[in-house]
Amino acid sequence: MKINRPFLSISIRSKIIILSIACSLLPLVLIASLTFVYLSKVVENKVSDTTSNLLGSINWNIQTFVNDVETISKLMLSSRDVQTFLSYNKDDFKEIYDLQNATRNLVVNITNNKSYIRYVYVGSGKRELIVTNQWDRFTYDNIYQAVSRSKWYQQVGGMGGRGLWLNSDEVRLVKNSPDLLLFGKRLNNLETLEPIGMLIISIDRRVFDEMFKDITNAENGHLMILEQNKVIYHNSRTANLKQISQKELNLLYDLPGQGTRIETMGGERYVITFDTNPGTQWKVVSMIPYSNINSEIVFIRNVTFSLTLVAFLLAAYGSYLISNRITKQLTLLSSVARKVAKRDDIEGILFEEEDEIGKIGNQFLRTFRTNTELSDKLIEAKLKEKEAELHALQSQINPHFLYNTLNSIYLMAERVGAKNISKMVMSLSNIFKLSLNNGDYITTVGNEIDQVKNYLEIQNIRYMGKFEVTIELEPGIEPIRMLKLLIQPLVENAIFHGIELKEDKGSIAIRGRREGETLVFEVEDDGVGFDSAVMQPRGYALRNIQERIQLHYGQNRGIRIDSVPGAGTKVTLEIGIMD
């Protein structure tokens, strides 16, 4: 770009002021824009996270409530009084009356502190009983006969003794009752497992109001609990469901298990966050008006604009104040920069630290003088950090305590004749002994292979001989010293990621040889393998092995992985020969 001559002819002070203002304007606008976009996203994420936490709390409360109801049903099922009441087949009126009272007392005792229970029904084709905490008018004289003809009864009959939730409009036992939620299950004889009756527990849906009274919905939104194509619960803000059309309700019913969406409902945009309770498959939906979030975004925009304007004015004023003090040390700073570029001596040069340029100049000098020293210290610190990490990993366990404890377990297993347990304990004890290696991180090839053998013995017992192992070592390499714990993690990967996923029996081959000044180990399995062109294996174990090898043997050493889907995987490990 060609600069006009009038600009070149003005003073350096004026040039600094003009350039400072021009250069500060663009970054400020860019920073303000990015800040606004970022903070807007933060607000949306905050609302989403808050709502997700809210739904998590709601799901926990729902699951606790469901578990409570299921516990009541299990107590009823296991009661001998209830079992006898439903299956008693004699005409002894007094005995039937006593059994009925015993069953009623049991229900009252169990549900005494359960204010959310409207009534409990226990019945069979022979007799039935309803225990209620309110004066209700019942629809049927013979409830069992009426319920047994319902679609719900056919469903609960195929549940294998498990309970089923349903709406009261499917099985309505009480006239003019509020909208109730029912939990029912078939009761079986505990000895013969033959069906002897049914249990229905009626739940007042207002239990959810009590359950969620201490949970504040984010941003004054709507809260709903859905089951398939029915609304089980809605909070007071969603009281008028007529504002939401059936089409929009169907959109809520068709939501997947979990996530967040922005949709228009009833002419207003909402941030819809939803989650599914794993026990009941009820869908908990939170609808937050987008306008509530947008108000915060508008506030952020105004604050960002104001701060940007203030920052720009301060930058312009600051550039005017410091322009006079900058120029006198710029020449010296330029001279020092040229000397540094040529590696010339800069001893004796000192800036006056009256302003930022002087401080920067002196800091630049100190940085240049100590650069080599800092580089050496950084390399040394990284080496010490790696060494400290390895020692810290070893010191996390008490070797004597673990070793002695495993020997004690081995002796106890031998006494009771648990051969597999004693084998596994002894192998594990040997693994600890070889791993600890008296605190030394250097071992021999022979010890490393012995540790692998002990590990394989444990896994073969665990997998009941699912794989066979062959170990081939070049004669004479057993005494060679090497880093410990390099081969065992590779064998572990072969078992868990190759052989375990295979349907039939597998095999693992471990080979070791010396090639000049290099030790080469191969761990090969015939497991499921993977496509190395599509994915690369990851994991702490492989990364740790690679880092340790390169730290001790150099960057040209390490591991190589070759795999074919369905055919198996071969891992090659190359390390140097230690003196």
C-alpha positions in Angstrom: 0.0 0.0 0.0 1.4 3.5 -0.9 1.6 5.9 2.0 0.8 9.6 1.3 3.6 12.1 1.6 1.8 14.3 4.1 1.8 11.3 6.5 5.5 10.8 6.0 6.3 14.4 6.7 4.7 14.6 10.1 6.5 14.1 13.4 7.2 10.6 14.8 5.1 11.5 17.8 2.1 12.2 15.6 2.8 9.0 13.6 2.8 7.0 16.9 -0.5 8.5 18.0 -2.1 7.9 14.6 -0.8 4.4 14.3 -1.6 3.5 17.9 -5.2 4.6 17.4 -5.5 2.8 14.1 -3.9 -0.4 15.3 -5.9 -0.5 18.5 -9.2 0.0 16.8 -9.2 -3.2 14.7 -8.1 -5.6 17.6 -10.6 -4.0 20.0 -13.4 -4.6 17.5 -12.3 -8.1 16.8 -11.9 -8.9 20.5 -15.3 -7.4 21.3 -16.9 -9.5 18.6 -15.3 -12.7 19.7 -16.0 -11.9 23.3 -19.7 -11.3 22.6 -20.0 -14.6 20.6 -18.1 -16.5 23.3 -20.1 -15.2 26.2 -23.3 -15.7 24.3 -22.3 -19.3 23.9 -21.3 -19.5 27.5 -24.8 -18.3 28.6 -26.4 -20.9 26.4 -24.1 -23.7 27.7 -24.8 -22.5 31.3 -28.5 -22.8 30.8 -28.1 -26.2 29.2 -25.8 -27.5 31.9 -28.0 -26.1 34.6 -31.0 -27.8 33.0 -29.2 -31.0 32.6 -28.3 -31.0 36.3 -31.9 -30.2 37.1 -33.1 -33.2 35.0 -30.5 -35.4 36.7 -31.9 -34.4 40.1 -35.4 -35.0 38.9 -34.5 -38.4 37.5 -32.8 -39.3 40.8 -36.0 -38.3 42.7 -38.2 -40.2 40.3 -36.0 -43.3 40.6 -36.1 -43.1 44.4 -39.9 -42.8 44.4 -40.2 -45.7 41.9 -37.9 -47.9 44.1 -40.0 -47.0 47.1 -43.2 -48.2 45.4 -41.5 -51.3 44.1 -40.2 -52.0 47.6 -43.8 -51.8 49.0 -45.0 -54.3 46.3 -42.2 -56.7 47.2 -43.1 -56.5 50.9 -46.7 -57.3 50.0 -45.7 -60.2 47.8 -43.5 -61.7 50.4 -46.1 -61.4 53.2 -47.4 -64.8 54.3 -50.7 -63.1 55.4 -51.2 -61.8 51.9 -50.3 -65.1 50.3 -52.7 -67.0 52.6 -55.5 -64.3 52.1 -55.4 -64.7 48.3 -55.0 -68.5 48.2 -57.2 -69.6 51.1 -59.8 -72.0 49.6 -61.9 -73.0 52.6 -65.3 -71.5 53.7 -64.2 -70.6 57.2 -65.6 -67.1 57.5 -63.7 -66.3 60.7 -60.4 -67.4 59.2 -61.1 -65.3 56.1 -62.0 -62.3 58.3 -58.8 -62.7 60.3 -56.7 -62.9 57.2 -58.4 -59.9 55.7 -57.7 -57.9 58.9 -54.1 -59.1 58.9 -53.7 -58.0 55.3 -55.3 -54.6 56.0 -53.0 -54.0 59.0 -50.0 -54.9 56.9 -51.0 -52.4 54.2 -51.7 -49.7 56.8 -48.3 -50.3 58.5 -46.4 -50.2 55.3 -48.1 -47.2 53.8 -48.5 -45.3 57.1 -46.0 -42.6 56.1 -46.6 -42.7 52.3 -48.9 -39.7 51.9 -48.7 -40.1 48.1 -50.6 -43.4 48.1 -54.4 -43.0 47.5 -55.3 -46.6 47.9 -53.9 -50.2 47.7 -55.9 -53.0 46.1 -55.1 -56.7 46.7 -57.5 -59.2 45.1 -58.1 -62.5 43.4 -61.0 -64.3 41.9 -62.0 -65.5 45.4 -61.7 -62.3 47.5 -60.3 -58.8 47.4 -59.5 -55.9 49.6 -59.0 -52.1 49.1 -57.3 -50.0 51.7 -57.7 -46.3 51.1 -56.7 -43.1 53.0 -59.7 -41.1 51.7 -63.5 -41.6 51.3 -63.6 -42.7 47.7 -66.4 -44.1 45.6 -65.4 -47.2 43.7 -66.6 -48.0 40.2 -66.9 -51.8 40.4 -68.4 -54.2 42.9 -66.2 -57.0 41.7 -62.9 -55.2 40.8 -60.9 -58.3 40.0 -63.4 -59.4 37.3 -63.5 -55.9 35.8 -59.7 -55.4 35.8 -59.0 -58.9 34.5 -60.8 -58.0 31.3 -58.6 -54.9 30.7 -55.8 -54.7 28.2 -53.5 -53.8 31.1 -54.1 -57.1 32.8 -52.9 -59.0 29.7 -49.8 -56.9 29.7 -49.0 -57.3 33.4 -49.6 -61.1 33.1 -46.7 -61.3 30.7 -44.3 -59.4 32.9 -43.1 -62.4 34.8 -44.0 -61.1 38.2 -42.5 -57.6 37.5 -44.6 -54.4 38.0 -46.1 -52.2 35.4 -47.0 -48.5 35.5 -50.2 -47.3 33.9 -52.6 -44.3 33.8 -55.8 -44.4 35.7 -57.8 -43.9 32.5 -56.8 -47.5 31.5 -58.0 -49.0 34.8 -60.3 -46.5 36.7 -61.5 -48.0 40.0 -62.6 -44.7 41.7 -65.4 -42.4 40.4 -64.8 -38.7 40.2 -61.2 -39.2 41.4 -58.3 -36.9 40.5 -55.9 -38.0 37.8 -54.1 -40.9 39.4 -51.1 -43.0 38.5 -51.2 -46.7 39.1 -48.6 -49.4 39.7 -49.7 -53.0 39.4 -48.2 -56.4 39.3 -49.4 -60.0 39.4 -48.9 -61.8 42.7 -47.6 -65.4 42.5 -47.5 -68.2 45.0 -44.0 -68.1 46.5 -43.8 -71.9 46.6 -45.5 -72.9 43.3 -45.0 -69.6 41.4 -48.6 -69.9 40.2 -50.6 -66.7 39.9 -52.9 -66.1 42.9 -54.0 -62.5 42.4 -53.0 -59.0 41.7 -51.8 -55.8 43.5 -52.6 -52.3 42.4 -51.1 -49.2 44.2 -52.7 -45.9 43.3 -50.5 -42.8 43.4 -51.7 -39.2 43.5 -49.9 -37.3 40.8 -49.5 -34.4 43.1 -46.6 -36.4 44.6 -44.5 -34.8 41.9 -45.3 -31.3 43.2 -44.1 -32.3 46.6 -41.1 -34.1 45.1 -39.9 -31.2 43.0 -40.9 -28.3 45.4 -37.2 -27.8 46.4 -36.0 -28.0 42.8 -36.0 -24.7 41.0 -36.5 -25.0 37.3 -33.9 -23.0 35.3 -35.0 -19.6 33.9 -38.7 -20.1 34.9 -39.3 -22.7 32.2 -41.8 -25.5 31.9 -41.3 -29.0 33.3 -43.1 -32.0 32.1 -42.9 -35.8 32.5 -44.1 -37.9 29.5 -44.8 -41.5 29.0 -45.2 -42.6 25.4 -48.0 -40.4 24.2 -49.3 -39.2 27.6 -48.4 -36.3 29.9 -47.9 -37.8 33.4 -47.0 -34.6 35.1 -46.6 -30.9 34.3 -45.7 -28.0 36.7 -47.8 -25.0 37.4 -46.2 -23.0 34.5 -47.4 -25.6 32.1 -50.9 -25.8 33.7 -52.7 -24.8 30.5 -51.7 -27.6 28.1 -54.2 -26.4 25.6 -51.7 -23.7 24.6 -49.6 -26.5 23.1 -51.1 -28.1 20.0 -51.3 -31.8 19.6 -48.7 -31.5 16.8 -46.3 -29.9 19.1 -47.0 -32.4 21.9 -46.3 -35.2 19.3 -43.0 -33.5 18.7 -42.2 -33.8 22.5 -43.4 -37.5 22.5 -41.0 -38.3 19.6 -37.9 -36.8 21.2 -35.0 -39.3 21.5 -33.7 -40.4 24.9 -31.5 -37.5 25.8 -30.3 -34.2 24.4 -31.1 -30.5 23.8 -33.0 -28.8 21.0 -34.3 -25.3 20.1 -37.9 -25.5 18.9 -40.9 -23.2 18.4 -43.9 -24.2 20.6 -47.1 -22.2 20.9 -45.6 -19.4 18.9 -42.6 -19.0 21.2 -39.0 -20.4 20.8 -37.9 -22.7 23.6 -34.6 -24.4 24.5 -35.9 -28.0 25.1 -33.7 -30.2 27.3 -34.8 -33.8 27.8 -33.7 -37.0 29.5 -35.1 -40.5 30.0 -35.4 -42.3 33.3 -33.8 -45.7 32.8 -36.1 -47.5 35.2 -39.5 -46.3 34.1 -38.7 -45.0 30.6 -40.5 -41.7 31.6 -39.2 -38.8 29.6 -38.4 -35.6 31.7 -38.7 -32.5 29.5 -37.6 -28.9 30.4 -38.7 -26.0 28.2 -37.0 -22.7 28.8 -38.2 -19.6 26.8 -35.4 -18.5 24.5 -36.3 -14.9 25.3 -35.0 -15.4 28.9 -31.6 -16.4 27.5 -31.6 -13.7 24.9 -32.1 -11.0 27.5 -28.8 -11.9 29.0 -27.2 -12.0 25.6 -28.4 -8.4 24.9 -27.0 -7.3 28.3 -23.7 -8.9 27.4 -23.7 -7.1 24.0 -24.3 -3.7 25.6 -21.6 -4.3 28.2 -19.1 -5.5 25.6 -19.7 -2.4 23.4 -19.3 -0.1 26.4 -16.1 -1.7 27.5 -14.8 -1.6 23.9 -15.5 2.1 23.6 -13.8 2.8 26.9 -10.8 0.7 26.0 -10.4 2.5 22.7 -10.6 6.0 24.3 -8.0 4.9 26.9 -5.7 3.5 24.2 -5.9 6.8 22.2 -5.2 8.9 25.3 -2.4 6.6 26.5 -0.7 6.7 23.1 -0.8 10.5 23.2 0.9 10.5 26.7 3.6 7.9 26.0 4.6 9.0 22.5 7.1 11.5 23.8 8.8 9.0 26.1 9.0 6.2 23.6 11.1 7.8 20.9 14.3 8.5 23.0 15.0 4.8 23.7 13.8 3.4 20.4 17.2 4.0 18.8 19.0 2.2 21.6 16.6 -0.7 21.4 17.2 -1.0 17.7 20.9 -1.0 18.2 20.7 -3.8 20.8 18.5 -5.8 18.4 21.1 -5.6 15.7 23.9 -6.7 18.0 21.9 -9.6 19.2 21.1 -10.7 15.7 24.9 -10.7 14.9 25.8 -12.4 18.2 27.9 -9.4 19.2 28.8 -8.5 22.8 26.1 -6.5 24.6 27.8 -6.2 27.9 27.7 -2.7 29.5 24.4 -1.7 27.7 21.7 -0.6 30.1 18.3 1.0 29.5 16.7 3.6 31.8 13.7 2.0 33.3 11.6 5.2 33.4 9.0 3.8 31.0 7.9 0.5 29.4 10.5 0.6 26.6 13.3 0.8 29.1 11.9 -2.1 31.1 11.4 -4.1 27.9 14.9 -3.4 26.8 16.5 -4.5 30.1 14.2 -7.6 30.2 15.3 -8.4 26.6 18.9 -8.2 27.7 18.4 -10.4 30.7 16.4 -12.9 28.6 19.2 -13.1 25.9 21.9 -13.6 28.6 20.1 -16.4 30.4 18.6 -18.2 27.4 21.2 -20.9 27.1 21.1 -21.5 30.9 17.3 -21.8 30.9 17.3 -24.2 28.0 19.7 -26.5 29.8 17.7 -26.3 33.0 14.5 -27.1 31.1 15.9 -30.3 29.6 17.2 -31.3 33.0 13.9 -30.6 34.7 12.0 -32.7 32.1 14.3 -35.6 32.7 13.8 -35.3 36.5 10.1 -35.0 36.0 9.9 -38.2 34.1 12.0 -40.0 36.6 9.9 -38.6 39.5 6.8 -39.8 37.7 8.1 -43.3 37.4 9.2 -43.4 41.1 5.9 -42.0 42.2 4.1 -44.8 40.4 6.2 -47.4 42.1 5.7 -45.8 45.6 1.9 -45.9 45.5 1.8 -49.3 47.0 3.4 -50.8 50.1 5.4 -53.7 48.6 6.0 -55.6 51.9 2.4 -55.4 52.9 1.0 -56.6 49.5 3.6 -59.3 49.2 3.0 -60.7 52.7 -0.7 -60.4 52.4 -0.7 -62.4 49.1 1.4 -65.1 50.7 -1.1 -65.4 53.6 -4.0 -65.7 51.1 -2.0 -68.4 49.3 -1.6 -70.5 52.5 -5.3 -70.1 53.3 -6.3 -71.3 49.8 -3.9 -74.3 50.1 -5.5 -75.3 53.4 -9.0 -75.4 51.9 -7.9 -77.1 48.7 -8.7 -74.1 46.4 -6.0 -74.9 43.8 -7.0 -72.3 41.2 -7.1 -69.6 43.9 -3.7 -70.6 45.3 -2.3 -70.6 41.7 -3.6 -67.2 41.0 -2.5 -65.8 44.3 1.0 -67.2 43.9 1.2 -65.9 40.4 0.0 -62.5 41.5 2.6 -62.6 44.3 5.3 -63.4 41.8 4.1 -60.5 39.6 4.4 -58.1 42.5 7.8 -59.4 43.5 9.1 -59.1 39.9 7.4 -55.7 39.4 8.9 -54.2 42.5 12.4 -55.6 41.7 13.8 -54.2 45.0 12.9 -50.7 43.9 15.0 -50.9 40.7 13.4 -50.1 37.4 15.9 -52.2 35.5 15.4 -56.0 35.3 16.5 -58.8 33.0 14.9 -60.4 30.0 14.4 -63.6 32.0 12.6 -61.8 34.9 10.4 -59.9 32.4 9.4 -63.2 30.7 8.8 -64.8 34.1 6.5 -62.0 35.0 4.6 -62.5 31.7 4.3 -66.2 32.5 2.8 -65.5 35.9 0.4 -63.0 34.4 -0.7 -65.5 31.7 -1.3 -68.2 34.3 -3.8 -65.8 36.1 -5.6 -64.9 32.9 -5.8 -68.5 31.7 -7.5 -69.5 34.9 -9.8 -66.5 34.6 -10.7 -67.3 31.0 -10.8 -71.0 31.6 -8.1 -71.8 29.1 -9.5 -69.7 26.2 -6.1 -69.1 24.7 -2.8 -70.9 24.2 0.6 -69.3 24.6 4.0 -70.1 23.0 7.2 -68.3 24.1 10.3 -68.5 21.9 13.5 -66.7 23.1 16.8 -66.7 21.4 19.2 -68.6 23.7 21.5 -66.4 25.7 19.4 -63.3 25.9 17.8 -64.0 29.4 20.6 -62.2 31.4 20.5 -59.0 29.3 19.3 -56.0 31.3 16.3 -54.0 30.2 13.5 -51.7 31.4 10.9 -53.6 33.4 7.1 -53.8 32.6 7.5 -53.4 28.8 6.2 -56.8 27.5 3.4 -57.6 30.0 1.2 -54.6 29.0 1.4 -55.7 25.3 0.3 -59.2 26.3 -2.6 -57.7 28.3 -3.7 -55.7 25.2 -3.6 -58.9 23.1 -5.9 -60.6 25.6 -8.4 -57.8 26.2 -8.6 -56.3 22.7 -7.9 -59.4 20.6 -8.6 -62.8 22.2 -11.5 -61.8 24.6 -13.6 -60.4 21.7 -13.1 -63.6 19.7 -15.8 -66.3 19.9 -13.6 -69.4 19.7 -10.2 -70.2 21.3 -7.2 -68.1 20.4 -3.4 -68.2 20.6 -0.7 -65.8 21.6 2.9 -66.0 20.5 5.7 -64.2 22.3 9.1 -64.1 20.6 12.4 -62.4 21.5 15.8 -62.1 19.8 18.8 -60.0 19.5 19.7 -58.1 16.3 23.1 -56.5 16.8 22.7 -53.8 19.5 19.0 -54.2 19.5 16.6 -56.4 21.4 13.4 -57.2 19.4 10.3 -58.6 21.0 7.1 -59.6 19.2 3.7 -60.2 20.7 1.3 -61.7 18.2 -2.3 -62.9 18.6 -4.9 -64.3 16.2 -7.8 -62.2 17.7 -10.3 -59.9 16.1 -7.7 -57.3 15.0 -8.5 -53.9 13.6 -8.1 -51.8 10.4 -4.9 -49.8 11.1 -5.8 -47.5 8.1 -9.1 -46.4 9.9 -8.1 -46.3 13.5 -5.0 -46.2 15.6 -4.8 -47.9 19.1 -4.8 -45.5 22.0 -4.3 -45.9 25.7 -2.2 -45.0 28.6 -0.2 -48.3 28.6 1.0 -48.0 25.0 1.8 -44.3 25.4 3.7 -44.9 28.7 5.7 -47.7 27.1 6.6 -45.5 24.1 7.7 -42.6 26.3 9.8 -44.8 28.6 11.5 -46.5 25.7 12.4 -43.2 23.9 13.5 -41.6 27.2 16.0 -44.4 28.0 16.9 -45.8 24.6 16.5 -42.8 22.2 13.9 -41.6 19.7 14.7 -44.3 17.2 13.4 -47.0 19.5 9.8 -47.9 20.3 6.9 -50.0 19.4 5.2 -50.8 16.0 1.7 -52.2 15.6 0.5 -54.2 12.6 -3.1 -55.6 12.5 -5.5 -57.2 10.0 -9.3 -57.2 10.8 -10.4 -60.7 11.7 -6.8 -62.1 11.5 -5.0 -60.7 14.5 -2.5 -58.2 15.6 1.3 -58.2 16.0 3.1 -55.7 18.2 6.9 -55.3 17.7 9.0 -53.8 20.4 12.6 -52.6 19.8 15.0 -51.5 22.6 18.7 -51.0 22.9 21.2 -53.2 24.7 22.1 -51.8 28.1 25.7 -51.8 29.3 
